[in-house]
Amino acid sequence: MTGVKTCALPISGREGVRLRAQIRTAREGRLVARTTLRREADGGHAVELAPLPPGSYRVIVSGGRAIEPVEDVFVVVSRRS
């Protein structure tokens, strides 16, 4: 995704945890993407997705029973030239 800023924080003591992300439309809750995050050398996690159409979305990251799910919302705007 282009023009996305994120904050990656390491998960202390959870080296073996596989984090998974779901991207859903914010209003309807329709699933638009599901993926596993990759662990970075600095201990953070990252993922790249195909560009999403303009709209509001919710990302939910979970890691099984070892990690409590977290979520946030973001907006994709169209780039007009």
Secondary structure, 3 states (H helix, E strand, C coil): CCCCCCCCCCCCCCCCCCCEEEEEECCCCCEEEEEECEECCCCCEECCCCCCCCEEEEEEEECHHHCCCEEEEEEECCCCC
